[in-house]
Amino acid sequence: MTSAIGPPGPRGVPVAGSLPRYAEDPFGFLTELRESYGDIAAFDLGPNRTYLLTTPEAVERVLVTEESQFSKPEFQSDALGELLGEGLLLSEGELWKQRQAIASPAFAPDRIAKLAPTMADRAVAMVERWDDGDERDIEWEMTRTTLEIIVEAMFGIDLEPGRARQIRLLLEPVGAQFEPDPRRAMIPDWVPTPERREFDRSIAELERIVDLFVARRRSLGVEPEDRDLLALLLRAQERGAIDETGIRDELLTMLLAGHDTTALVLTYTWALLSARPDVEARVHEEVDALFADLEDPRSLTAADVRGLTTLRNVLRETMRLYPPVYVLFRQADEPVTFSGYQLPEGSLVALSQWVSHRDPRYFEHPTRFDPDRWLEPDHPTYAYFPFGAGPRSCIGKGFTMLEAPIIAAVVAREFELRRVDEGPLELRGSLTAHPEGGMPMELVRRP
């Protein structure tokens, strides 16, 4: 039976609705919605009527079984579109299918497995820059290494010295543009505010860097057997399946989305292990046993990673507690009913990994860091979706799930990492969940 009354939810302020509260702390706000209103809650993000859906069944419907009835929302596509154009993250319909078909061979399981030495080599290079007693921003260290890996693995070139830091600096004003901000939401995009001008300059410079990557890859030549993403795109261009702008869109999408998730998962992994020396000791024992049989950490393989049960469960648990992508928005293309309430066409629906992953109905002691819960997981399938779900799930899931344990194993072989700042982690919500102020940690070389 469908209710004629809309779902419950908080009363916001005029014009802005609940946007000020969401902007202040999106993680706490979304959690309070679930705790206060249950399976569905209605709220206003500025002018956008939005519905938080928190059941695994709703996640499955929106992302999997009824995926074609939900599109990327206009408010998100407008902002991201300036940055990523019609790359895989934003394209829809036939264009998305065409781009997916071009890119898929770069992410085939057999090709990803062959990238293990590249990942291990970059991780070893990072550790060789470290010394006992150093204090480092681990978020930056993970970002630099994952940027180096994505450029080599997917663009077929090496990242020049200093380029990773340049990219990171350019991404700061870009990320700030996507942080929820009531003031910015009320200002049209065409108004040349200082923040807007900096955003535009950063996009222009990122596009220039990507164009340099393309020129360098072309100069190296593309062989028929090459399956890095840029080689696939260049061959597709030769047969008229994509143009120069499309190549740039796909490379920007891969450059930004391809490194960020892994870097954040690893950053939060080290923070969690720092507070749990008992779990850390088990990781070290497992890693030491692996490397006892390997002469060179650069020789790590995908098969080796599959044997790191404790470490892989640590990473799964990290993504449960601190999912880099913490909320997904979709727009209903037709009226739809959830939990007995009919939502009108054009409604925004929010699916929050942060909320679902910490729901006590599906995870016992939900805020506890417990990697052993993954030995015999018993939660519903769609209560856990760090990479999304369905046909639009992250194309790079397999890449991340090989890269993260390889980097973690190489680091754990040599070092223990200790947080410099005590207390709960403070997060900053943008496109992804970043630690406020980075993640300063002390490096302690293992005996």
Secondary structure, DSSP 4 states (H G I P E B T S, - for coil): --BSSPPP----BTTTBTHHHHHH-HHHHHHHHHHHHTTEEEEEETTEEEEEE-SHHHHHIIIIITGGGEE--HHHHHHHHHHHTTSTTT--HHHHHHHHHHHGGGG-HHHHHHTHHHHHHHHHHHHHT--TT-EEEHHHHHHHHHHHHHIIIIISSPPPTTHHHHHHHHHHHHHHHTS--HHHHTS-TTS--HHHHHHHHHHHHHHHHHHHHHHHHHHH---TT--SHHHHHHHHHHTTS--HHHHHHHHHHHHHHHHHHHHHHHHHHHHHHHT-HHHHHHHHHHHHHHHTT-S-GGG--HHHHHT-HHHHHHHHHHHHHS-SS--EEEEESS-EEETTEEEPTT-EEEE-HHHHHT-TTTSSSTTS--GGGGTS--S-GGG--TT--GGGS-TTHHHHHHHHHHHHHHHHHHEEEEESS-SSPPEEESSSEEETT--EEEEEE--
